[in-house]
Amino acid sequence: MTAVIPPSKSRQLRACLLCGLIQSSNDFRFNGCPNCEDILQLKDSADRVMTCTSTYFEGMIAGIDPENSWVLRWQRTSKYVRGMYAVRVRGRVPEDVEAELESRGIKYRPRDLSLDQD
């Protein structure tokens, strides 16, 4: 599975708050997030797309071969689908998503690196 390469209209691009994948809001709404859909449930929900993705992100990394890329390992995205990823994404997932992650034994680390200052 691969993500859609985002169009050049950067004002319409959004980054997933959980994995950093960059897509248009329409792609998130029609297809969901190929990495996080089981948790975020973005497909067919414009409200969920707005709360679980952000237009405020920095940098772009093209993930062509995620499993063999040191850059994607450093970004914690080497297990995700091929696609474009943000280096940083401003914002946090909603509390219900954090609770779901916790119930699955997954530690949430915001993509804006705010918890990396410890």
N, C-alpha and C positions, 0 to 999 in steps of 0.2 A: 504494500500500500504506500502511496506517495501523496503528498499534499500538492495542491494546485500552486503553480508559481504565481505570485501576486502580480497584478497589473501595475503599470508604471504610475498610476494615479495615487501617489503616496498619501494624500489627504483622506482617502477612503480605506486605508489599511489599518488593521487592528492586530494586536498581538495577544495571544492567550496568556492570561495571568498565571497559569499553572506551568505550561511548558515553554512559552515564548514563541510558538509558531506564529508566523505572520501570514494573514490572509485578508481578503476583503470581508466586510461585515456580511455581505451576501453569501460568500462561501461558508462562513461560520454558520449562518442561519440555514442554508440549504444542505450542507454536508456535515456540520458539526466540526469538532476538532478531532482529527484522526488519532491523536495521542491520548486525549483526555475525555472523550465523549461519554464513557460509562460513568464518570464522576460529575462532569460539568453539565451534561444534557443541554447542549446549545442548539441542536438541530430543531428547527421549526419554532424557536423561541427568541424573538427579537429582544425581549427584556433580559433574558439570560445572556445573550450575546453582549449586551451593553454592560452588564454587571461583572461578567467573567473575562472580558477582554478590555484592552485599553488602546487608545490612539497615541498615548504618550510612551514611546519607547525609543531607545538609543541603539544605533548600530544594527547591522544586518550580517548574518552569517549564512552562507549557502551550505546546506548539509547535503552533499552529494553521496558520500559513503560514510554514514554516521558511525558505524561500528569500528572503522579504522581511522577515524579523525581525532587527533589529539585535541583540536580546538573544541569539537563537540563533547569530548569527554570532560574537558575543563569546564564547559558550559552546562554539564549535567544533562546533555540531550543525545548522547550516543545511542540510547535505546529507542529513540523516537524515529518516525518516518522521515524520509528525505524531504527537504523543503527549506524555506527561508526562516531563520530564527533571529529574534531580537537578542542583543547582548544584555540589555536591561529593559525591564518593563515596569513602569510606575503603577502602583496600586496593589491591592491585596484581594484575594478571592473572598467571596462572602463567607460569613460565619458557618452556614450550613455545609459549605464545601470543606472548610477546615475541620469541622466535626466529622464529616464522612472520611476524610483522609486519616484522621486520628483513629477512627474506629477500624480502619484497615491496617493500622500500624505503620502509616506513612508519615514521616515528619515533613511538615510544610515549610518550605524555604522560599520566601518571596523572591521574585525575579529581579526586584530592584536592588537586591543584595543588602537590604537593611538589616538582616540578621547576621550577616557575615562580619560585622564589626566586633563580635564577641571576643 
